[in-house]
Amino acid sequence: MLINEIEVQGPTFSARRVKTKFDQSTSELFEILMQKCDAFNLESQVPGIHDCDHDGTTLRGFYSMVIPFEVEHLVDGITTKTLFHRIESCEFIISDQLCILFGNSGCGKCFASALAAATGVHVDFAEYEFMQLSQIQERMTRIKTIVVTNPKEKEVRRARLAGHMEHYTEYNVIDPRNHGIDSVQGMIDTPLGPMMFKLSKNGSFALGVKKGMILTVECLEWIFQLIESEDKPAIPQMGAAF
């Protein structure tokens, strides 16, 4: 499996977008992470990076930490607690155009802090504005659901709609001047074929795919061009870009 390929284990691939631009190339960033970030150590329970590598265009690895937890159980009629440990991990992929995290959200936040400390660049999760969420709705081939929020004084504070928002204005469900969009879900045509796609304003996204599908970093970069660019990107030919 190549570094820029993701084998999706289930019917859905979920991740969160990190909106940060690094001055370094992925090769230089790899050296910085290896020198300045802690390596994960199971015995000493030091959280850190492991299984990290790059191919010149894409950097990929894991950030893991050991989490203690207690379990109550009965021994001779007496309630006792036993301390256990579990490993929680997130996976990160960084390219020139994209930085995403998937896996445990707590580890993702810790990795973002470690990445910021190592590079000296502010690392934060992406948040999408109303116009971007409205734009991706218009670029979908089919809308499944769109979740809108209204001001507090409205009778309907939150509504889950099917279809385009404009179809609901005449029913007085949406405040036409002051509503927000929480998430959009629908079908998009990607370089790897049609996929169900959900985007939330907090930067999290999900792709509905076939189990075992190989998802490429180039395809993810194209999807975020579809979200963030003013002009809708053309779908590249499979033989030319993949």
C-alpha positions in Angstrom: 0.0 0.0 0.0 1.4 3.4 -1.0 1.6 6.3 1.4 -0.9 8.3 -0.6 -3.5 5.5 -0.6 -6.0 4.8 2.1 -7.7 1.4 2.3 -11.2 2.1 3.8 -12.0 -0.6 6.3 -15.8 0.0 6.5 -18.6 1.7 4.5 -17.6 5.2 5.6 -14.4 7.2 5.8 -14.5 10.0 8.4 -11.9 12.5 9.1 -11.3 16.2 10.1 -9.7 18.9 8.1 -6.8 20.9 9.6 -6.6 24.3 8.1 -2.9 25.0 8.3 -0.3 25.9 5.6 3.3 24.8 6.3 6.2 26.6 4.7 8.3 23.4 4.6 8.0 20.6 2.1 6.7 17.3 3.3 10.3 16.0 3.4 11.5 18.9 5.6 8.4 18.5 7.8 9.2 14.8 8.2 12.7 15.7 9.5 11.3 18.3 11.9 8.7 15.9 13.4 11.4 13.2 13.8 13.7 15.6 15.6 11.3 17.7 17.7 8.4 15.4 18.5 8.4 12.6 21.1 8.3 9.1 19.8 5.5 6.9 21.2 6.8 4.6 24.0 4.5 2.0 25.3 6.6 1.0 28.3 7.1 4.5 29.7 3.6 5.6 28.4 5.0 8.6 26.6 2.6 9.8 23.9 4.0 10.5 20.5 4.5 9.8 16.8 5.2 6.3 15.3 5.2 4.6 12.0 5.8 7.9 10.2 7.1 8.1 6.6 6.9 10.2 3.5 7.3 9.8 -0.3 8.3 13.3 -1.2 4.8 14.6 -1.7 2.8 13.0 1.2 3.6 12.6 4.9 1.7 10.0 6.9 1.9 8.5 10.3 0.3 7.8 13.7 0.0 9.6 17.0 -0.8 7.4 20.0 -1.1 7.7 23.7 -1.8 5.3 26.7 -5.0 6.0 28.5 -5.6 4.6 32.0 -9.1 3.5 33.1 -10.6 1.7 36.0 -13.1 -1.2 36.0 -15.2 -2.0 39.1 -15.9 -5.7 39.9 -16.9 -7.9 42.9 -14.3 -10.0 44.7 -15.8 -12.0 47.6 -18.7 -9.6 47.9 -16.5 -6.6 48.0 -16.4 -4.0 45.3 -12.9 -3.4 44.0 -11.4 -1.4 41.2 -8.7 -2.6 38.8 -6.6 -0.3 36.8 -6.2 -1.0 33.1 -4.7 0.8 30.1 -5.7 1.1 26.5 -3.9 2.6 23.5 -5.7 5.4 21.6 -4.5 6.5 18.2 -5.1 8.9 15.4 -3.7 8.8 11.9 -2.5 11.9 10.1 -1.9 12.7 6.4 -0.2 15.9 5.3 0.4 16.9 1.6 1.1 20.3 0.0 -2.6 21.0 -0.3 -4.2 19.0 2.6 -3.8 18.0 6.2 -6.4 15.6 7.7 -6.7 13.6 10.9 -8.8 10.5 11.4 -9.2 8.2 14.4 -9.5 9.2 18.0 -10.4 12.8 18.4 -8.5 13.3 21.7 -5.3 12.1 20.1 -6.0 14.3 17.1 -6.0 17.4 19.4 -2.8 16.3 21.1 -1.1 15.8 17.8 -2.2 19.2 16.6 -0.6 20.7 19.7 2.6 18.7 19.1 2.7 19.7 15.5 2.3 23.4 16.4 5.1 23.2 19.0 7.4 21.4 16.5 6.9 23.8 13.5 6.1 27.0 15.3 3.0 27.4 13.1 -0.5 27.8 14.6 -2.4 24.6 13.9 -6.1 24.7 14.2 -9.1 22.6 12.9 -10.9 24.0 9.9 -14.3 25.7 10.3 -16.6 26.4 7.3 -18.6 29.5 6.8 -22.2 29.7 5.5 -21.1 30.5 2.0 -18.8 27.5 1.7 -21.5 25.1 3.0 -24.1 26.7 0.6 -21.6 26.4 -2.3 -21.0 22.7 -1.7 -24.7 22.1 -1.7 -25.0 23.7 -5.1 -22.2 21.5 -6.4 -23.7 18.2 -5.3 -25.5 16.1 -7.9 -28.1 15.1 -5.3 -29.0 16.5 -1.9 -29.9 14.1 0.8 -30.1 16.3 3.9 -29.2 19.7 5.0 -29.3 20.8 8.7 -30.1 24.5 9.2 -30.2 26.6 12.4 -32.5 29.6 13.0 -32.2 32.4 15.5 -33.5 31.8 19.1 -36.7 33.7 18.6 -37.9 31.5 15.8 -40.4 28.7 16.4 -38.1 26.2 14.7 -34.6 26.5 16.0 -33.1 23.5 14.1 -34.4 21.7 11.0 -33.2 18.7 9.0 -34.3 19.2 5.4 -34.3 17.0 2.3 -33.5 18.8 -0.9 -32.4 22.4 -1.5 -33.1 25.1 1.1 -34.9 27.3 -1.4 -37.7 24.9 -1.6 -38.6 25.4 2.1 -38.7 29.2 2.3 -42.4 29.4 1.4 -43.2 27.2 4.4 -41.6 29.6 6.9 -39.3 26.9 8.2 -36.1 28.9 7.4 -35.4 32.5 8.4 -34.5 33.9 4.9 -32.1 36.5 6.3 -30.5 35.0 9.4 -30.3 31.2 9.2 -27.1 29.1 9.5 -26.1 25.8 8.0 -24.8 23.1 10.4 -24.1 20.3 7.8 -24.8 19.2 4.3 -25.0 15.7 3.0 -25.4 14.5 -0.6 -23.9 12.9 -3.7 -20.8 14.3 -5.4 -19.0 13.1 -8.5 -15.3 12.6 -7.7 -12.3 11.4 -9.8 -12.9 8.0 -8.2 -16.6 7.9 -9.0 -19.9 9.1 -7.3 -19.7 9.1 -3.5 -22.0 10.1 -0.7 -20.4 13.1 1.1 -21.2 14.9 4.4 -19.6 18.1 5.5 -20.0 19.8 8.8 -19.2 23.4 9.7 -16.6 22.2 12.3 -14.4 20.8 9.5 -15.4 17.1 9.9 -16.4 15.2 6.8 -17.4 11.7 5.8 -17.4 9.8 2.6 -19.7 6.8 1.9 -17.6 4.2 0.0 -17.5 0.5 -0.6 -15.6 -1.5 2.0 -12.0 -2.1 1.0 -12.0 0.8 -1.5 -8.6 2.5 -2.1 -9.1 6.2 -1.5 -6.3 8.4 -2.8 -4.9 11.7 -1.3 -5.3 13.2 -4.8 -9.0 12.5 -4.6 -9.3 14.1 -1.2 -7.4 17.2 -2.4 -9.9 17.5 -5.3 -12.8 17.2 -2.9 -11.6 20.1 -0.8 -11.0 22.2 -4.0 -14.7 21.5 -4.7 -15.5 22.9 -1.2 -13.1 25.8 -1.0 -12.4 27.1 -4.5 -14.5 29.8 -6.1 -14.4 27.9 -9.4 -15.7 24.4 -9.5 -12.7 22.1 -10.4 -12.9 19.8 -13.4 -12.8 16.1 -12.8 -9.4 14.9 -14.0 -9.0 11.9 -16.2 -8.2 8.8 -14.3 -5.2 8.0 -16.4 -3.8 11.5 -16.2 -3.9 12.1 -12.4 -4.2 8.8 -10.8 
